[in-house]
Structures are given as C-alpha cells and as structure tokens.
Amino acid sequence: MNTTNWLMLFLDNIVMIGIGIYVGRKLLSRVSSKRQKEAEDQAAIILKNAEAQAETIKKDRILEAKEKYLKLKAEFEETTNQKRNILQQNENKLKQREQQLNQQAEQQRARDGELNQQRNELNQQKNSLQQQIDALNRRREEVDRRQQEADRMLADQVAQLEKIAGLSADQAREQLIDTLKAEAETRASSYIKNIVEEAKLTATKEAKKVVIETIQRTATEHAIENCVSVFNIESDDVKGKVIGREGRNIRALEAATGVEIIVDDTPEAIIISGFDPVRREIARLSLHRLVQDGRIHPARIEEIVAKTRKNIEDEIVEIGERTVIDLGIHGLHPELIKMVGRMRFRSSYGQNLLQHSREVAKLCATMAAELGLNAKLAKRAGLLHDIGKVWPEEAELPHAILGMELAKKYKENPEVINAIGAHHDEIEMTSMISPIVQVCDAVSGSRPGARREMMESYIKRLKELEELAGNFPGVTKCYAIQAGRELRIMVDADHVSDERAGVLSYEISQKIEKEMQYPGQIKVTVIREMRAVAYAK
C-alpha cells in the first residue's frame, strides 16, 4: 500500500471521527433536554403534591382545633351544670331547714301554750285545794263544838243520875270511874287507830315520793325498733356492682349474712331488711367495705363478711367495757362484760335490752340512795338482772334463774345473785336490793313508749320458722326474709341432690302448715350450690 492510500485512509478516519463527535453531541444535547424537562415535570408534580398535603394538614389542624373547642365547651357546660345542681341542692336543703325551723318554732309555741294552760289548771287546782282546806277547818271547828256539847251533856247526865239514883259518894265515884275508864279506852283506841292510819298514809306517801323522785331523775327515751337499715351510696352506679351479673353478688351477700338486700328506685340508697339487728349490722358494714374496696364478687363477699363478723364480736366486748365504765361498775368478770355488750343487739318487747338494763341500773342506784342502802350494789344488780336473756346457748330455764346461775358461776355478791333470781318472783327475796330491782324493772318496762309487744312476738315467730327448717338433715343455713313471707334455705350439695331439694322444700312447707300459725302464705326456697375449688401451685 502506497503513501496516498494511507493518507486517504487517515483522512477518512478523521472525517468519521468528526462526524461521530458531532452526532454524539447532538444526541447528548437532546437527551439532556429531555431529562431536564422530565425533572421539571417531576418537580412540578412534587410541588403540587406538597401543596395538596399542606392543605390537608391545614384542614386536619382546623378540625382538631374545632373538636378541642367543642370538648372544652362541653366540659365547661357540664361543670357549670354540676355547680348549678349543687347550688340548687343547697338551696333546697336551706329551704327544708327553714321549714323545719318554722315547724320547730310552731311546736315550741304550741308547747308554750300547753304549759300556760297547765299552769292555769294548776293554779285552779291550788285554789280548789285551798277552798277544800278551809272547808275542812270549818268542819273541824264544828266537830270540836259538838264534842264540847256532848261532854257537857254527859256531865249533866252524870249529875242527874247521881241525884236520881241517890247513890253514896263511893258508889257514885266507882260508877263515875267505870264510865270514865270506858270513855278513856274508847278515846285511846280511836287515837291509836288514827295514828296507825296516819302512819300507813305517811308511809305510802313517802314510798310514792321516792319512786317519783327516782323516775324524775332518770332521763329515758322511747324505744324504736327497726327491721330495716339504710346503706347510703354516692351514686346509683354502685347498685349495679352490688347486684352483679345475673344477681350473683346480691345472692351471695344474702346467703352469707341472712338478710334481704333491697335494691330499688330509691336514689343513692340500698335497704337492708332483717329481724336480727346483728345480721343487719354485719350486712351494712360488709357493704360499706365492699363498696370502698371496689372488688365485689362472691369470694370477696364471703371473706369480707367473715372479717366483719369477727369485728362485731370485738365491738360487743368494747360496748360491754364502755357500759361498765360509764356506770362506774368495777370488778366485773370478762364473760359478764361480754354478755353486757351482747345486750346492745338484743331487744325485749321492742325495748333495747342494753338501754333497758342501763335504765334499771340508774333507777336502782337512785332509789337505793334515797332509802339509805348500798347504791353501787343496787346499780350492779340492776345492770345484770336480765343477763340470762343473752346466754348464747339454748336453755329451758327461765332467764332470771339462768342469770342467777351465771352470777353464781362468776362469783358475784350474794345480794346481787338473789336480786337477779328474784326479780320475777322465781325465788324468795332475801335482800333489800331484790325488791328495788323488781320495782325498777317494772318501772322501766311499763312506762309509756318503752316496749312494743308485737315486735317481740314477730321476732319469736321468725326465729321459730328458722329453727323448724334448720332441723332437717342436709340444711346448713336458713333465713326468714321479707317479713316472714319467704324462707330461704341453703343445703349441702354433697348430701342433698337436685331431686332431694325439691322434695325437701315440699316437706318443710308441709311441716310449717301443720306446726305454725301465720298470716297469708310462706314461700319456701331451697338453694343448692355446687362449688369446685382447685389450687395452682
């Protein structure tokens, strides 16, 4: 290959290279323009999306601000309504208080009128008595005048007899002496009779005076026997927790305490019904603890009721100790102190037994002091005279004899023992303290408003109803509720089957019909509950 060909080949290569460079630049410029346009389009899209997102965020913030404003407004209105309701309640309470004060003022005015009327009546009686005294004085003067006339006539008759009879001086003297002796004997017997009658009248007046002064110096209250207790709650939402799912909580509470729990439309209140005040108190305190704790379920209910029952036993001892301290009685046996505390939860014919015993103790002390006897010993006998009524075990002895045996057991004074046993004439009285206790017991029990016979017979009937059902085999607990119209019986699931439970309710109802007298009808409910318990260790 010659030089010309090489030169031509070189020039061709240079031309091809130049063409390639030109074409490459053109293609690169076109690609750059296209990429720039795409970048600009993408930037525009991103900017548009950012603007849309900013608008959405702006709208969300505006909605959130509106919601917060509405929420704050609602809270403010609710707070305002609550304060308005509180103000309205306070205003209603003030109106009620004003009405009560007006009623009390009216009652006070009425009492003042009655006192004025009684004062006028007493003044009239005083004037009448003064007139009667004046009349008696005039009659006494008339009697004295007639007596003088009779004496003068008797002397004239004696003189005439001496003249007519013509008796000697000795015979006349003897006859006159006999006549004077007979007259002296008559006057002496009349005088003695008057003295005896006056002594009897004076003794009666003094005895009445002692009794009246004793009663006046003893402040007492009328007995009010309730069969229901009211448990106040803060809101009606608590009622749902107390009832529980399908009523399981309220059934567990009734089964554990033996009372009827009434949850009705009464605002902010739950009613506890039962004839035994100890059961009602246990139920009330248990409800209080459960509501404060917030955990209300059958297992927790049984635990709380057991603790409350133990606390009530401690409270009984505390009440007994406080009673003997208030009355100033020392050296009493701890068991007797515990029995005194039990009196707080017992009643006799509607009269609280502890209140009655305290009243009798104060009456005995006052009366013994008036008569110059041992006031402390009389007060001790008055407090313990009904101690046999709170003996926890069943006994066939009268309560006076049972109380006397308890006093002997715990080494009480013989005079106190005799006063306890003789206050219903069960044994002979051998001490001056005994009739005082008997009289003060009668005064405390017979004053107006002290006792109610119907409540005692009602409680006795309910206890007999429970004892009748409790004698059947398999029965663990039985409670008379709804004023004795329902008998609720819990049985042992291991010894009583479902079929036997139905037969048992029929047998109990038949026995009630045969052995008891009651108004209306009694519903007999037998409850059999099966529990399976296991422990994970």
Stockholm file with secondary structure:
# STOCKHOLM 1.0

chainA/1-537         MNTTNWLMLFLDNIVMIGIGIYVGRKLLSRVSSKRQKEAEDQAAIILKNAEAQAETIKKDRILEAKEKYLKLKAEFEETTNQKRNILQQNENKLKQREQQLNQQAEQQRARDGELNQQRNELNQQKNSLQQQIDALNRRREEVDRRQQEADRMLADQVAQLEKIAGLSADQAREQLIDTLKAEAETRASSYIKNIVEEAKLTATKEAKKVVIETIQRTATEHAIENCVSVFNIESDDVKGKVIGREGRNIRALEAATGVEIIVDDTPEAIIISGFDPVRREIARLSLHRLVQDGRIHPARIEEIVAKTRKNIEDEIVEIGERTVIDLGIHGLHPELIKMVGRMRFRSSYGQNLLQHSREVAKLCATMAAELGLNAKLAKRAGLLHDIGKVWPEEAELPHAILGMELAKKYKENPEVINAIGAHHDEIEMTSMISPIVQVCDAVSGSRPGARREMMESYIKRLKELEELAGNFPGVTKCYAIQAGRELRIMVDADHVSDERAGVLSYEISQKIEKEMQYPGQIKVTVIREMRAVAYAK
#=GR chainA/1-537 SS CCHHHHHHHHHHHHHHHHHHHHHHHHHHHHHHHHHHHHHHHHHHHHHHHHHHHHHHHHHHHHHHHHHHHHHHHHHHHHHHHHHHHHHHHHHHHHHHHHHHHHHHHHHHHHHHHHHHHHHHHHHHHHHHHHHHHHHHHHHHHHHHHHHHHHHHHHHHHHHHHHHHHTCCHHHHHHHHHHHHHHHHHHHHHHHHHHHHHHHHHHHHHHHHHHHHHHHHTSCCCCCCCCSEEEEECSCTHHHHHHHCGGGHHHHHHHHHHCSEEECCSCTTEEEEECSCHHHHHHHHHHHHHHHHHCCCSHHHHHHHHHHHHHHHHHHHHHHHHHHHHHHTCCSCCHHHHHHHHHGGGCEETTEEHHHHHHHHHHHHHHHHHHTTSCHHHHHHHHHHTTGGGGCSSCCSSCHHHHHHHHHHHTTCCHHHHHHHHHTTTSSCCCSTHHHHHHHHHHHHHHSTTSCCHHHHHHHHHHHHHHHHHHTSTTEEEEEEEGGGTEEEEEECTTTCCHHHHHHHHHHHHHHHHHHCCCSSCCEEEEEECCCCCCCCC
#=GC SS_cons         CCHHHHHHHHHHHHHHHHHHHHHHHHHHHHHHHHHHHHHHHHHHHHHHHHHHHHHHHHHHHHHHHHHHHHHHHHHHHHHHHHHHHHHHHHHHHHHHHHHHHHHHHHHHHHHHHHHHHHHHHHHHHHHHHHHHHHHHHHHHHHHHHHHHHHHHHHHHHHHHHHHHHTCCHHHHHHHHHHHHHHHHHHHHHHHHHHHHHHHHHHHHHHHHHHHHHHHHTSCCCCCCCCSEEEEECSCTHHHHHHHCGGGHHHHHHHHHHCSEEECCSCTTEEEEECSCHHHHHHHHHHHHHHHHHCCCSHHHHHHHHHHHHHHHHHHHHHHHHHHHHHHTCCSCCHHHHHHHHHGGGCEETTEEHHHHHHHHHHHHHHHHHHTTSCHHHHHHHHHHTTGGGGCSSCCSSCHHHHHHHHHHHTTCCHHHHHHHHHTTTSSCCCSTHHHHHHHHHHHHHHSTTSCCHHHHHHHHHHHHHHHHHHTSTTEEEEEEEGGGTEEEEEECTTTCCHHHHHHHHHHHHHHHHHHCCCSSCCEEEEEECCCCCCCCC
//
